[in-house]
Amino acid sequence: MQIKSISLHPKHAPVATLTAYLPDLVVAKPRQAVIICPGGGYAMVSPREGEPVALTFVAQGMAAFVLDYAVAPIRYPAALRQLAEAMTIVRAHAGAWQLTEIFVAGFSAGGHLAASLGTQYQQPVLEDYDPVVIRPDGMMLAYPVITSGKFAHRESFTNLLGDQDSQSQSLESLVTTQTPPTFIWTTADDQTVPAMNSLLFVEALQQAGVEVEFHLFPHGRHGMSLGTAWVNADDGVAHATSWPQLFLDWLSVTFG
């Protein structure tokens, strides 16, 4: 496997780092890729949701990329422009790296970032990017921050926007028929980012006719990542460890 550190230089945003995990091609055929946005409330980028997740997907033959994006006090749209730049770079190297579909995956506030690209790739904030290039082929959102309304994780929006109006980044209101197919999972008793964030996004996707698969696990604390003892201080959450395989199954059914 090759591990590369790629410096991103988006316009109107700080330099960012994209770490690429490119497994050797055991079978000579192109593979899918995923760009991972760890969580951290737009205050930090959590390592628990970066490399461990990337290596899990690499073990299944995918190429994986982890984005170390801008956080507070740097505000919107810096992180979004960094993700758009990451998508542009990965798409440009798809031939050399033998990639097919390119997905975005996000956890918590990283889920907000990933879903922001999926809902704003045609918006003026990214008008200097090619929307065909930066549109993800699909999204995986894990216990994502979505809404700035009643069920908002206020700290994430404060860190992202400062004094800017948070309503403009309430993503359930930005879903269209062109939003990419989406896989979402969360837990019913998440005390940090209520499950209603995911439910509101699922409802918006269904109303727009966008394909979505949603899993609501009954228990599990926020930020569990893989749900295993490898990334959790406790003994892990056995019933939630199935989400990576569920996601891979969804990819197989949806994209072949």
C-alpha positions in Angstrom: 0.0 0.0 0.0 1.1 3.5 -0.8 0.4 6.3 1.7 0.8 9.8 0.3 0.4 13.2 1.9 -1.0 15.7 -0.6 -1.0 19.4 -0.1 -4.2 21.1 -1.2 -4.2 24.8 -2.3 -7.8 25.8 -2.8 -8.6 29.4 -3.9 -9.8 31.7 -1.1 -9.1 29.1 1.6 -6.1 27.9 3.7 -3.8 25.1 2.6 -5.1 21.7 3.7 -3.6 18.2 3.8 -5.2 15.1 2.2 -3.7 11.8 3.2 -4.1 9.1 0.5 -4.2 5.4 1.3 -3.8 3.5 -2.0 -3.8 -0.3 -1.6 -1.9 -2.4 -4.1 -4.2 -3.8 -6.9 -4.4 -7.5 -6.1 -7.0 -7.9 -8.8 -6.3 -5.8 -11.9 -9.5 -3.8 -12.0 -10.4 -0.2 -10.9 -11.7 0.3 -7.4 -14.0 2.7 -5.6 -12.6 5.6 -3.5 -13.8 7.5 -0.5 -12.8 10.9 0.9 -13.2 10.9 4.7 -14.1 13.9 6.8 -13.6 13.1 10.5 -15.7 14.9 13.1 -14.8 17.3 15.8 -17.5 19.9 16.0 -15.6 22.2 13.5 -13.2 22.7 16.5 -10.8 19.9 15.7 -10.4 16.9 13.3 -10.8 13.7 15.2 -8.1 11.1 14.5 -10.5 8.3 15.7 -12.6 8.9 12.6 -9.7 9.3 10.1 -7.1 6.6 9.6 -8.9 3.8 11.4 -11.9 4.2 9.1 -9.6 4.6 6.0 -7.8 1.4 6.8 -11.1 -0.4 7.3 -12.2 0.5 3.7 -8.7 -0.2 2.3 -9.0 -3.7 3.7 -12.0 -4.1 1.5 -10.0 -3.0 -1.6 -11.1 0.6 -1.7 -8.8 3.6 -2.0 -9.3 6.0 0.9 -8.4 9.6 1.6 -8.6 11.5 4.9 -9.0 15.3 4.8 -7.5 17.5 7.5 -9.8 20.5 7.0 -10.0 24.0 8.4 -11.7 24.4 11.8 -12.4 27.4 14.1 -11.5 30.2 14.2 -11.4 29.7 10.4 -15.0 30.0 9.1 -17.2 28.8 6.3 -16.7 28.2 3.4 -13.0 27.4 3.9 -13.5 23.7 4.8 -16.0 23.3 2.0 -13.6 24.7 -0.5 -10.9 22.4 0.8 -13.2 19.4 0.3 -14.0 20.6 -3.2 -10.3 20.9 -4.0 -9.7 17.4 -2.6 -12.5 16.0 -4.8 -10.9 17.8 -7.8 -7.5 16.3 -7.1 -8.8 12.8 -6.6 -11.0 13.0 -9.7 -8.0 14.2 -11.7 -5.9 11.2 -10.6 -8.7 8.7 -11.1 -7.0 7.2 -14.1 -3.5 6.9 -12.6 -4.9 5.5 -9.3 -7.4 3.3 -11.2 -10.5 4.7 -9.4 -14.2 4.4 -10.4 -16.8 6.1 -8.2 -15.6 8.6 -5.6 -17.6 9.0 -2.5 -17.5 11.3 0.5 -17.9 10.1 4.1 -18.4 12.3 7.1 -18.7 11.8 10.8 -20.6 14.3 13.0 -19.5 17.8 11.9 -17.5 16.0 9.2 -20.9 14.7 8.1 -22.1 18.2 7.8 -19.1 19.0 5.7 -19.5 16.0 3.4 -23.2 16.7 3.0 -22.5 20.3 2.3 -20.5 19.3 -0.8 -23.4 17.0 -1.8 -25.9 19.8 -1.5 -23.8 22.9 -2.5 -21.6 21.7 -5.3 -23.6 23.8 -7.8 -24.0 26.8 -5.4 -22.2 30.2 -6.0 -19.8 29.5 -3.1 -18.2 26.9 -5.3 -18.8 28.5 -8.7 -15.1 28.4 -9.6 -15.1 24.6 -9.5 -16.6 22.3 -12.1 -19.8 20.9 -10.5 -19.6 17.7 -12.6 -16.1 17.1 -11.1 -16.8 17.9 -7.5 -20.2 16.3 -7.2 -19.7 13.1 -5.1 -21.0 9.9 -6.6 -22.5 9.1 -3.2 -22.3 10.0 0.5 -21.9 8.1 3.7 -23.0 10.2 6.8 -22.4 8.9 10.3 -24.3 10.6 13.1 -24.1 13.8 11.1 -24.7 17.4 12.1 -27.4 18.5 9.7 -29.9 21.0 11.0 -29.5 24.5 12.5 -33.1 24.4 13.9 -34.6 22.9 17.0 -32.3 19.8 17.1 -29.1 21.6 16.2 -25.6 21.0 17.6 -25.1 24.7 18.3 -21.4 24.5 19.0 -20.7 23.1 15.5 -22.6 26.0 13.8 -20.9 28.6 16.0 -17.5 27.2 15.2 -18.4 27.0 11.5 -20.1 30.3 11.0 -19.3 32.6 13.9 -21.8 35.4 13.6 -23.1 34.4 10.2 -26.7 33.2 9.8 -26.8 29.5 10.6 -30.1 28.9 8.7 -28.3 29.0 5.4 -26.3 25.9 6.4 -29.2 23.9 7.6 -28.7 21.1 5.1 -32.1 19.5 5.0 -33.3 22.7 3.3 -30.7 22.4 0.5 -31.5 18.9 -0.7 -32.5 18.7 -4.4 -33.2 16.0 -6.9 -29.5 16.2 -7.8 -28.2 15.4 -4.3 -26.1 12.2 -4.5 -27.4 8.8 -3.2 -26.8 8.7 0.5 -26.2 6.1 3.2 -26.8 7.4 6.8 -26.5 5.8 10.2 -26.9 7.1 13.7 -28.0 6.0 17.2 -31.4 6.7 18.9 -29.8 7.8 22.2 -27.1 10.1 20.8 -27.0 12.8 23.4 -24.8 15.2 21.4 -26.2 15.3 17.9 -29.9 14.1 18.1 -31.0 11.5 15.7 -33.5 14.0 14.3 -30.6 15.5 12.3 -30.4 12.3 10.3 -34.2 11.9 10.1 -34.7 15.4 8.8 -32.1 14.7 6.0 -33.6 11.4 5.2 -37.1 13.0 4.9 -35.7 15.6 2.6 -34.0 13.0 0.4 -37.1 11.0 0.1 -39.2 14.0 -0.8 -36.7 14.8 -3.5 -36.7 11.2 -4.8 -33.0 10.7 -3.9 -32.0 7.1 -3.1 -31.2 6.7 0.6 -30.5 3.9 3.0 -30.8 4.7 6.7 -29.9 2.7 9.9 -30.9 3.8 13.4 -29.1 1.7 16.0 -30.9 1.7 19.4 -27.8 2.5 21.5 -24.4 4.1 21.2 -22.7 7.3 22.3 -21.9 10.0 19.9 -18.6 9.8 18.0 -18.2 6.0 18.2 -16.4 5.8 14.8 -16.2 2.1 14.0 -17.9 1.2 17.2 -15.0 -1.1 18.2 -12.6 -1.1 21.2 -9.8 -0.1 18.8 -11.2 3.4 18.6 -13.3 3.6 21.8 -12.1 4.1 25.4 -14.8 1.6 26.5 -15.3 -1.9 25.2 -16.9 -0.7 22.0 -20.5 -1.0 20.8 -20.9 -4.4 19.4 -24.3 -3.9 17.7 -23.1 -0.9 15.8 -19.9 -2.4 14.4 -21.9 -3.7 11.4 -22.2 -0.3 9.7 -19.1 -0.6 7.5 -20.4 -3.9 6.0 -23.8 -2.4 5.6 -22.3 0.5 3.8 -20.2 -1.8 1.5 -23.4 -3.8 0.8 -25.2 -0.6 -0.1 -22.4 0.3 -2.5 -22.5 -3.0 -4.2 -26.3 -2.8 -4.7 -26.4 0.8 -5.7 -23.2 1.1 -7.8 -22.4 -2.5 -8.7 
